[in-house]
Amino acid sequence: MTTPTGTDGHYPHAAIIEAIDVFKTYDTGRVRVEALRGVSLAIGRGEMVAIMGASGCGKTTLLNCLSGLDVIDSGRVAVDGVDLSTMSDNDKTEYRARRMGFVFQFYNLLPVLSAVENVELPLVVSGVSSRDARKRALQALDTVHLSDWAQHKPAELSGGQRQRVTIARALVNEPAIVWGDEPTGDLDSSNAAEIMDLLVDLNERHAQTFVLVTHDHGVAARTRRIIRMQDGRIVSDEPFGAQPTASAATETI
Amino acid sequence: MDSLFGLSMTTIMIVLVSLLAISLGSVAYVALRNRIFFAMGLRNIPRRTAQTVLIVLGLMLSTLIISAAFGTGDTLNHSISKQAYTLLGHVDVAIEQDNLATAGDSEGATGLDIPSAQYERFRTAVAEAGSSDIDGVLGVRMETVPVTNLDTGLSEPVMTLTGLDAGALAGFPDVLSVRTGETLDVGSLQPQEVYINKSAARELDTSPGDRIRIFVDNKPTEFTIVDVVEDRVLTGVGSESIQQGLVTRLDTLHQVFGHSDLSFIAVSLTGGVRDTLDLTDSVELDLQRLIRQNRLALDISSTKKADVEFAELLGNFMTTFFLLLGLFSIGAGVLLIIMIFVMLAAERKPEMGMARAVGTKRGHLVQTFLSEGMAYNVVAAMVGAGLGVLVAFGMASAMGAIFSSGDFQLSIEPHITPRTLIVSYSLGVVLTFATVTFSSWRVSTLNIVAAIRGTEDDRRPVQQRVTQWRWVLLALPAMAVPPLGLWLLCRKGLGLAWSSWWVLFSIPAFGIPPLGLWLLLRNGFGLPAAWIISWGGLILGALLVVSGMSSDLAFPFALGCSLFAAGAARGLTHFLKLPHRPVFTAAGLALLVTWGLTAGGRIEPLVGVLSGDIEMFFLSGVAMVTASTYVLVYNADVILAGVSRLGDVFGTILPALKTAIAYPLANRFRTGMTVAMISLVVFSLTMMSTMNLNFNELFLADDSRGGWDIVVEENANNPIPDLPARLREAGSTAPDGFRSEGVIGRAEDPYATNEVRQGPDGKFDSYLVIGMDDGFISASNLPVDHHARGFESDAAVREALLTRDDVAVIDAFAIGSGGFSENEYGFSVSGIRERIRVFDPIPLELRDPVSGQTRKITLIGVMGEGASSNFVGLHIPLATYKEVFGDPELSWHYVGLKDSSQSRHVAKAIESTLLTAGVQAESLKARAEADSALFRNFFYLMQGYMGLGLFVGIAAVGVIAFRTVVERRQQIGMLRAIGYKRSTVALSFMLETSFVTLLAIFSGVGLAIWLSYMLITSDEFPEGASYHVPWLQIAFFSAFTYLASLVMTFIPARQAASIPTAEALRYE
């Protein structure tokens, strides 16, 4: 059994996410895939972490299990000190609505709603009044420089704009943790760099925890810590000090 | 059933089976030549079991409706013809006295008594002719009499006493003992003996040996029952309403009644009961020749063959009636099939894109869909045809029960022919095949890159105007079809014999030229679609409006307005670049208003009289529902904006509500189709319920009884000159409660002895003439809807009837009002328009075709429709009646009571007091209620049948719900990720269904209420007719539709809610 360790043996901040000896297996009847094989880690509050690895190494599964989107077979996942396995589905859902934000590779916006309606959705779900929800959604869109596109539907936006709407949606309820699953995977290099600039800026300004799953070194290079996975296990967990600029990142990419 | 729409069922079957073979052959071709595409199609079927089941259910509904209509026709045809065979037995031809002998230019009718000498001469003539096709000639006399069972004390006011010529019974083994089944010999009866038929024995609780008493001319005669016999025409089944009868020797009957006349002469053809139809035509000719040669005043009045053909006709009528009623549902079913395939295509777009990318042609995609569709189709049509048979049996049984509750006795026996099953199945498969082919062709058009990437299709660039001669060549022959359509319409439809079926058939021919024109202009000359639609709509619309106005027809007028509005809308947006939403919304509203106002006759002050028939019900329904759906779906985002604005009012369901409205709005085609399907059926159901209720209210209204409470119908053999005196004489106090009393006189068979014509040059036609005594005229309060000039009030009309002997009023049915068809009783009055309440007095002439006596009178009023249902006929003063037709054979006494609520009780008291006179007393209110119950139940049956269409709409909701779960899997994952609870996801689905279904229900109900209001309050209905809405019924089927839709959505909603979030997010 491995124990969770920080970048240099201690956490730079108090741990907001803690995983201990997590196992997760997918069994389709014919095929059995051990996606996570005893993963342990801890992520501190305000950290910006990249989880990297080859396709099928289990990084998305780890993100899903840490965020409570998926259930684990054994081990323990605690967020903010609360063991996710003790929470009911509804509790986890409510917790996600209030404390987490998600950014996905394919945006996952509702095509039938406008940008501002997509952004305000988590607030409406959390019971925020319509007026406040709209106000905060517009502010969030302003943060990602999309105020002028608030009434446009996803189909009318470019890929970069859609991902910025997703980021606005992820941030609108001021979550403690933002999860990103290949957040720049569907973008060209210039848009990808812009998105990463935005995420880094938000991380620095709001001290929110960012956990990004990526196979892109350019993206990982913008974070402070890189966790590498292989065959469902963490094979390295290292700090990454450099903070290349957008142009440098573009070159890397 | 042997024919439909004038075409032999065998021909129809051969054509359909050929089309079925072509359909199946097409798929077989795909299977043999392109096995991979055939396999691709079939392997899609087991991918989603629940969806497959739902598709099969959706596809089978059209076949079910078709099969149910055919099955109902078959069952009724079989049951009625069986009843005809059973009741007629060996009576193949009936011969009656001919009136033509007395009035040469008369339309002619039979029905008078046959003197015994004529009978004897006829028998002799037949015997001398020695025809081997005839094995019996029998003289029959029927009299209605009141009967009392002296042993049980039970009585019946009306039974038929039948006298059979004992010496001529050979060839008529129809008097069968119920007990032994053997043929009884009427000739063996003694003068005081009778047989009693089964129905009469049941009513009187008699058995052999019982004594009964009949009254003739108020004098009693007693008989002994010798045996109980089967119900047959020859044992006293006189009509549909009088089944109870006695049978005795003809000479016995003549002795009791003091005359020697006959009612008819029965002729039996050589053979049994069912195998003589083929002989009928030739024997009929022989008999007519014999009658002519011997100068007999006889004529053939009916034949068994005609009765069996009538059964066929009724079966046909029911089939076509239910097919027509089912058109809404069949149409909805076709929409459902199109929608299913559009959705299947949407689901498989990336696969199809990939297939196209690796070299698959568009035709191959069509073949794949066709293979899959036909696999569903072959099974679905089989299930549909089978279930349709069950529905048909259910409907026929219900019909039997409904008719049995009235006067008409009919025992229903489920029956279906293999031919009908083949026709239903083939029609279902062919209809679905055509729809699937069309849908497959439509969905196979895709942009390969967009399909693979799952993005929106690019808009197709406007084609350059390049002439494509192959399209020009294809389109030109299509343009040549109008002459064929016109020929069919004029020659077959409107030609020698009016046939609505040919009109119906020929109209599609007129649909081909527009298609040809479209192909020519769009594909041939490459003109923009908007250009063609706008100019085509404007020009064709204007032509139809002008044509409608010049021919006074509502349909072309309303259709023309619709095309004009659509063309104008397209033109305004295309040429003037006006915004789409206001322009098309305005066009949709214009259509709604046009059809509503046209159907309600409200537009006539502007454009003149426009007449329409039952087609306006169907067409205005389809047009209004289409327009309404368009306007609603186009503007439903207003609802979303409203929901967003109200926001917090909805509390925690707001997020679910927003997505529930947003999703349907994002797919307007799918939503519009579903709304249209449900709305169309709800519209038709609401319309029927509302019209039914309002007709009921109209006919049950107090003034429809003309101020009378009870009608007392005399028995012709026991006249009652003075009803109150006779009642008092019998010790009854009933007359003390009389407020008024009046008498009308009429003939027993008015269509044989009453004739009327309009103007000096008109043709005399049969019509019921009623003679009213002064008591009836002065105490009647019959509402008159149309008044002649100079008689502008009801009081003026009544005064004229009292003081003059040359005036008359007539029922509303005689001017073609009160229904969808013209008066079918023969005579009808022209020159009175339904919507114009005052007319110039119309000269009429009465004639008794037997005596040749004539009399000129003037028509001064037309009764309201409610009253007309109780007082049918041309009403004249009694003195005038006697002058033309002599003393009336029947007198009906009308009684007004001081306390109308006692009408049932008093009627019963009168009937029991005068039982021996055979009077039938009935509360007019009770009679109206019973009649209305009969029609109401039939309406319920029709509604139930039309309600089958609701299942189409409900199936559509289910198909969509299952589909959306698949379609939105990833989005559901995202929603769950950002905080949607399972219950919120499920709720969102339920709310989405609620939104679509309720929109459709409100649209259908609203439109039907509006249209029915326009109709009921139009000039076609009596002045002051109040409007009623059957809210309870509407609430019932609306709630059923809504709840059934929710039930359909429940499983997919649960599926959606239980999708694992992480898995859903991975899903592509």
Interface residues (C-beta under 8 A of the other chain):
Chain A: T60 T61 N64 C65 S67 L69 D70 D89 N90 T93 E94 R96 A97 R98 G101 F102 F104 F106 N108 L109 L110 P111 V112 L113 E117 L121 P122 V124 V125 S126 G127 S129 S130 R131 A155 R169 D181
Chain B: T455 E456 S644 G647 D648 T652 L654 P655 K658 T659 A662 Y663 L665 A666 Q970 Q971 G973 M974 L975 R976 A977 I978 G979 Y980 K981 R982 T984 P1060 T1061 A1062 E1063 L1065 R1066 E1068
